[in-house]
Each structure stands twice: as structure tokens, then as C-alpha cells.
Amino acid sequence: MLRKRIIFALIYSDGNFMQSRNFRLQKVGNLHWLEKNYKFQNIAFALDELIVLNASKGEKNMPEFASTVSKLVNDVFIPISAGGGIRKMEDADLLFKSGADKIVLNSLLVENPDMVKEIIKNYGSQSVVACIDCKLRDDNYEIFIKDGSLKIDYELKEYVAYLELLGVGEIYLNSIDKDGTGFGYDQSLIETVNRITSLPLIIAGGAGNESHLAHGLKIENVSAVATANLFNFIGNGLPNARNLIIASNENIANWNVSNYNG
């Protein structure tokens, strides 16, 4: 059985890292701020993966974003997934060459499925994560692309089946309603998707403390829990989360995180 993972998601926009609340962004700091406050060289052992998402508005500067990914890779010896603004094969190539182990796709899944298939052909399904951004309305989950600004005309069940046919390796399931609230994951959304697919799920949107991460990992079919909450997990929050999950006997890599000096 594959081990489960703790993922820290970083929201990037035009050279800075952001705090997101229901997809409304607030600037927090640049790469220097991130390194100063999170000391990734020290806390990387508390994580299994980083996800870096480019939420820059308008035309995204892919070379600049790829350069940021490359700088993160230099300091963090864990897998990194990167996405946001991928429109063509050259964008995917650039991120992989900059050190990304996987790419995260959202708008491209709808706008150019042939390109998605070409990326999967070149890099393998295990290297492609499909991001589903969902919002609850009238007891139904609506799906959005383009940084949460455009609703697409897919039912959730239909869209997940479509992603399976494309051949993606994993789903990053994100609740816009829960995003940045710190109130916990959208259990109903996760259960809904669990009933219609066996693809591994990374769940995101709502984690505000260690118990949310621990609870999320106990949900069937959830392969990883992600948090993008820069404030709630500053200091020793991430090492504490891993210790709690290890103590609960969850199927997660068990190594010593007691030497963290936050």
C-alpha cells in the first residue's frame, strides 16, 4: 500500500506568495520572506511534497514562475509539483526542467484535452495532477477553471469520468468554499468524489490545524492532505502535524522530526 502524504501548497502571484480565502488573494511575502519564516531546509522533513500554484492574474509569466520553482528545488529535497498557466508543451517542459516532479493542470484539461494527452504520453500519467476547483450551489458542486473565475458546464460525476479517460494520475480536489477558512475540509465533497472514482485524491481547502490533516488522511481513497495556510502552519505547525499523524499509526513515512528548531 502506498504511503500517504502531507503536502504544503504555496500560492504564487507575480513574484509573491499569497494567502487565499475563497480564492481572494492577499500578498504575504516574496521568496525571501518564505525562506525566513518557514526555513524549508529545516522543515522539509515534516513534509512529503510541495505544490506550487501560479495564481497570477492575466497572462502568467512562465519563465519567472519556473525560476521560482527552480529556487525552491535548490533548498528543498522533496518532490515538487507545479502548475498554473500551463497552455502548451513548452510550458510543461520548462517546469519539469526547472525541477518539478509533477505538473498540476486545471484550465488546460477543458481547453485542450489533446495537449493533456500529449503531456501524459511524454511524461506519464503519474506526472500529471488534475486540479478540480469546486463550489457548492443549491446542493450541487459546480466546477471552475481560470483561477476560479469561470464555471464550466460539467456535472461533477461527468467531469471526474472525463478526467479518468484523459489518463491523469491523481486529482487535487479543492473546495473554494472552504479555501483559507481553517474550518476543515469539505467532507461532503470528498465523499461525493470518492463514490465515483478510484483515482487517488489530494484534498485541499480548509485545513487549519494538525487535527484537520490527521482526519483527512483517514478518509478512504485520500492519498494526501494539503494545506496552503501560511499563517496557521508557521513555526513548528507542520512538524507537529507530522508527529500527530505518526502517533495515530497512519500509513505515513515515519522518520524523526523531533530535531526541528523553529
C-alpha positions in Angstrom: 0.0 0.0 0.0 1.4 3.4 -1.0 2.2 5.7 1.9 0.0 8.7 2.5 1.5 12.2 2.3 1.4 15.7 3.8 1.6 18.4 1.3 2.3 22.1 1.7 0.8 24.2 -1.1 2.2 27.6 -2.0 0.1 30.1 -3.9 2.3 32.3 -6.1 1.3 35.5 -7.8 3.6 37.9 -9.7 6.7 37.3 -7.6 5.0 36.9 -4.2 3.4 34.2 -2.1 -0.2 34.7 -1.1 -2.8 33.8 1.5 -6.0 32.8 -0.2 -9.5 33.0 1.3 -12.3 31.7 -1.1 -9.8 32.4 -3.9 -9.4 36.1 -2.9 -5.7 36.6 -2.6 -3.7 38.6 0.0 0.0 39.2 -0.5 2.2 37.8 2.3 5.8 38.0 1.1 8.3 37.1 -1.6 10.7 34.1 -1.7 13.0 35.7 0.9 10.0 36.1 3.3 9.1 32.4 2.7 12.6 31.2 3.4 12.9 33.3 6.5 9.6 32.3 8.1 9.5 28.7 7.0 13.2 27.6 6.9 12.4 24.9 4.4 15.9 23.4 4.8 14.7 22.6 8.4 11.1 21.6 8.0 11.3 19.7 4.7 11.5 16.5 6.7 8.0 17.3 8.1 6.6 17.2 4.5 6.3 14.7 1.8 5.7 17.1 -1.1 5.4 20.7 -2.1 2.8 22.0 -4.6 3.4 25.5 -6.1 0.4 27.0 -7.9 0.7 30.1 -10.1 -2.4 32.2 -9.5 -1.0 35.4 -11.2 -3.9 37.3 -12.8 -4.0 37.8 -16.6 -1.1 36.5 -18.7 1.2 34.4 -16.5 5.0 34.9 -16.7 6.0 31.2 -17.0 9.8 31.8 -17.1 9.6 33.9 -13.9 7.4 31.2 -12.3 9.7 28.4 -13.4 12.7 30.4 -12.0 10.9 30.5 -8.6 10.2 26.7 -8.7 13.9 26.2 -9.5 15.0 28.2 -6.5 12.7 26.2 -4.2 14.1 23.0 -5.6 17.6 24.1 -4.6 16.6 24.3 -1.0 14.1 21.5 -0.6 14.9 17.9 -1.2 11.3 16.6 -1.5 9.1 16.2 -4.6 7.6 19.4 -6.0 4.5 19.7 -8.2 3.9 22.9 -10.1 1.0 24.3 -12.1 -1.0 27.3 -13.1 -0.8 28.8 -16.6 0.3 25.7 -18.5 -1.0 26.2 -22.0 1.4 24.3 -24.2 4.0 21.6 -24.2 6.8 24.1 -23.8 5.3 25.3 -20.5 5.2 21.8 -19.1 8.8 21.1 -20.4 10.0 24.3 -18.7 8.6 23.4 -15.3 9.9 19.8 -15.5 13.4 21.2 -16.5 13.2 23.6 -13.6 12.9 20.7 -11.1 9.2 19.9 -10.9 8.5 16.2 -10.5 4.8 16.6 -11.4 2.6 19.3 -13.0 -0.8 20.4 -12.0 -3.3 21.1 -14.7 -6.7 22.9 -14.5 -7.9 25.1 -17.4 -5.9 23.0 -20.0 -8.0 19.9 -19.0 -11.0 21.6 -20.6 -9.5 23.8 -23.2 -7.0 21.4 -24.8 -7.5 17.8 -23.9 -5.3 16.7 -26.8 -2.4 18.6 -25.3 -3.1 17.0 -21.9 -2.9 13.6 -23.6 0.4 14.6 -25.3 1.9 15.7 -21.9 0.8 12.3 -20.4 2.3 10.5 -23.4 5.6 12.3 -22.9 5.9 12.2 -19.1 3.5 9.5 -17.9 0.2 9.7 -16.1 1.9 9.7 -12.7 3.4 13.1 -13.5 0.1 14.8 -14.2 -2.3 16.0 -11.4 -5.8 17.3 -12.4 -7.0 20.1 -10.2 -10.7 20.4 -9.6 -11.8 23.6 -8.0 -15.4 23.2 -6.7 -18.0 25.4 -5.2 -21.3 24.3 -3.7 -24.5 25.8 -5.1 -28.1 24.5 -4.5 -26.8 21.1 -3.3 -24.7 20.7 -6.4 -20.9 21.1 -6.8 -20.0 23.5 -9.6 -16.6 23.3 -11.2 -14.4 26.3 -12.0 -11.3 26.9 -14.1 -9.2 30.0 -14.8 -8.3 30.6 -11.1 -11.9 30.1 -10.1 -13.3 32.7 -12.4 -15.1 30.6 -15.0 -17.7 27.9 -14.3 -17.7 25.0 -16.7 -20.8 23.1 -17.9 -19.9 19.7 -16.4 -21.6 17.8 -13.6 -19.0 16.6 -11.1 -19.6 12.9 -11.8 -19.3 13.6 -15.5 -16.1 15.6 -15.1 -14.4 13.1 -13.0 -15.2 10.4 -15.6 -13.8 12.7 -18.3 -10.5 13.1 -16.3 -10.2 9.3 -15.9 -10.5 8.9 -19.7 -7.8 11.6 -20.2 -5.5 9.4 -18.1 -4.4 11.8 -15.3 -2.7 10.1 -12.4 -4.2 12.0 -9.4 -6.8 14.6 -8.5 -6.2 17.7 -6.5 -9.6 18.3 -5.1 -10.1 21.8 -3.8 -13.1 23.4 -2.1 -13.4 27.1 -3.0 -16.0 27.5 -0.1 -13.6 26.1 2.4 -10.4 27.7 1.0 -8.5 29.6 3.6 -11.2 29.3 6.3 -9.3 26.9 8.6 -12.6 25.2 9.4 -11.6 21.8 8.0 -12.1 20.0 4.7 -15.3 19.7 2.8 -16.3 16.2 3.9 -19.3 16.0 1.6 -17.3 17.0 -1.5 -14.7 14.4 -0.7 -17.2 11.7 -0.1 -19.0 12.6 -3.3 -15.9 12.2 -5.4 -14.9 9.1 -3.5 -18.1 7.4 -4.6 -17.4 8.0 -8.3 -13.6 7.4 -8.8 -10.8 5.2 -7.6 -8.2 7.8 -8.6 -6.1 8.9 -5.6 -7.1 12.2 -4.1 -5.2 15.1 -2.7 -7.7 17.1 -0.7 -7.3 20.8 -0.2 -9.3 23.8 1.1 -10.0 24.3 4.8 -7.1 22.7 6.8 -6.3 25.0 9.7 -4.7 22.7 12.2 -3.0 19.4 12.7 -6.2 17.5 13.5 -7.7 18.5 10.2 -4.8 16.9 8.4 -4.9 13.8 10.5 -8.6 13.4 10.0 -8.3 13.9 6.2 -5.8 11.1 5.9 -8.2 8.7 7.4 -10.7 9.2 4.7 -10.9 6.4 2.2 -9.1 6.9 -1.1 -7.4 10.1 0.1 -3.7 9.8 -0.8 -2.6 13.1 0.6 -3.8 16.1 2.5 -2.7 19.6 1.5 -2.7 23.0 3.2 -2.0 26.4 1.8 -2.5 28.2 5.1 0.7 30.2 5.6 -0.3 31.6 9.0 -1.7 28.6 10.8 1.2 26.4 10.0 4.1 28.8 10.6 6.8 27.9 13.1 6.5 24.3 14.2 3.0 23.7 12.9 4.0 21.3 10.1 6.4 19.2 12.3 3.7 19.0 15.0 1.2 17.8 12.4 3.5 15.0 11.2 4.2 13.9 14.8 0.4 13.7 15.5 -0.2 11.7 12.4 2.7 9.3 13.1 1.3 8.8 16.6 -2.1 7.9 15.2 -0.4 5.0 13.3 -1.5 6.3 9.9 0.3 4.9 6.9 2.8 7.7 6.5 6.6 7.7 6.3 7.9 7.6 9.8 11.1 9.5 10.5 12.4 11.6 13.4 11.0 15.1 13.3 12.0 15.9 16.9 15.1 17.8 15.9 13.2 20.7 14.4 14.4 24.1 15.6 11.7 26.6 14.8 
